[in-house]
Amino acid sequence: MTATEPVLEQEGRTIYRRPALLSNPTSYCPGCGHGIVHRVLAEVLEELDLGAKTILVGSVGCSVFAYDFLALDSVESPHGRATAVATGVKRVRPDKVVLTYQGDGDLAAIGTAEIVHAAARGERFTVIFVNNGIYGMTGGQMAPTTLAGQKTTSSPRGRDVQTQGYPLPVTEMLSLLPGVQYVARVSVADPGHVGKTKQAIKRAFEVQLEGKGFSIVEVLSTCPVGWGLTPSESMERLRDVVMDAYPVGTFVDRDRGIAPALPQPGAAHRSITEGF
Amino acid sequence: MTILDRPAAARPAVAAAPPASARGAHHVPDRVLMKGNEAIAEAAVAAGCDAYFGYPITPQAELLEWMARRMPEEGRVFVQAESELAAINMALGASAAGARVLVSSSSPGISLMAEAMSYMAGSRLPVVLVNVMRGGPGLGSIGAAQGDYLQATKGHGHGDYRVPVLAPSSIAEAIDLVRDAFILAERYRTPVMLLADGILGQAMEPVAPTFKTLEKGRPDWILDGAAGRAPRVLKSLHLRPEDLEEHNLALQAVYAQIEKTEQRWAGEELDGSEVVLVAYGTAARVARTAVERLRDGGIRAGLFRPITLWPFPAQALRDAAKGARAVMTVEMSAGQMVEDVRLAIEGAVPVSHHGRMGGMVPSPDGVVDAVRLVLAESKEAGR
């Protein structure tokens, strides 16, 4: 170190660096959670040194342009079909890391069959499921995940469960399937939860690298425009209302002994046949 | 490879044993009997198909079953999907990742695949899709039909795109066309459809037991992780109208090239014929018999058989019909290809249609009667 170097360079240390995988500034609305999730995802892929062996399967919705913001090999999929597309990618390139990035309209409505069967087959890829309880891109219509009573442009009097059904807890449903290796629900409501989101996404990719089965991280997120709230009000609603309806936590991590407290399919049959 | 290189258990049933004099430890028969669905599947295996995705539907289920056994034997990918929607989207992903992919279904399942076919055309992703046509509309019947001609050649999914459509009329020809379909799909980066029907799928015919292989390159657009290069994006979305128009113009240039260079047809007894029958697939087999009977009866009939339904061999048909008094399509439909035939003939010769629907097959004598009627009417009209 020489005396001619500026003081700042001598004493400075990097405390904030944009991950190289975040290739462009995002075009999401102020207060939208997608930007946070993109960043966390980019950080995790970079820390695991996976950027050059990852294939992103896009979806339809506000995150349709994810491939513009994440410097990854990417393929588009029709609305809801991302997990079928990812099945095709991963089956022919099992040595690559494959992920889908889907919203709740995409995954929990039109893509219900695809997500259930990809999970049931135990496909060895990772699903990042961003749930903001609304169809954001098309103007804030009701989604299967919209909370009871929540007003949207297609439930103007609030979601009436008698005629419009109950919110769909996709992540809990998937937790029951034996092929599912890792399931977590996290949130971007505050820095503490963002940190847990990063841990969960990292764990999901580790599970994929181990080749053991399907992994999914549901990230509870915001839609200030669709919700008719300011960015900070949206984060408060996310923390106080949404996280109450959709509890966060690790639902399945089979390697670590975390599995739903329900009899697993086939368990009864096994215990009988093993007795003979 | 040949189908007989495989373990005995995996061999197709050889219904007719070769003559005793020709039998030996390493004897390969000249011909084996194969079911159309199985021959199409094995042709794809031989042509280096890396991945197959399907869903059970009659009358193509044997194709799925053949692949269920053969693809794992070869260390390749087989997935029975939860729906035709999922199957074609798995194909989309596998194709994007650089695999040579086959998907098969029958009419109702093909309708479900229309969405992803449009995406694959827009994203320039090759795939070969086999449609073993059955009767429609709706659930229709499981009998052989040709009611999907317009769907296959004019539309299928949404948007301005075209898909080359190959129509075999025998099982031996289907075997060759499967390989050709892969060649076209990869040459032009486009989905290609093989349009068969329930009879071609279900019938057994003798075929040569040696199937052709196909070399595979490593294209510069596939997704394999962006190591040491810029990331690639395969997509059909272009939100700016200027960009989408440019993308569409590029697609149209590809289609223009296909139309220019890939038209295929076969002609029989066309020289000096006074009536030209136009038919493809199983209907062409019926039309061929009708041509023989018409010629036996003193009527100079010929058969024009399009092999590419798109691009439609319009100029060749126009040339073939020069000097004819009548052109008639024979179809297992209400008359769908007849629209392309009329466009090709441009009013130069009267064009009519003879067909049956719903899984019914026209009889050669029915065709003969229809031709006699048309010629009589033509005479009355002074043509």
Interface residues (C-beta under 8 A of the other chain):
Chain A: S23 G51 A52 K53 T54 I55 V57 G58 V64 Y67 A71 L72 D73 S74 V75 E76 S77 P78 R81 A84 V85 A86 T87 G88 V89 K90 R91 V92 R93 K96 V97 A113 E114 V116 H117 R121
Chain B: D50 A51 F53 V77 V79 A81 E82 S83 L85 A86 A87 N89 M90 A91 L92 G93 A94 S95 A96 A97 G98 A99 V101 E115 A116 Y119 S123 L223 D224 G225 A226 A227 G228 P231 R232 V233 L234 K235 S236 L237
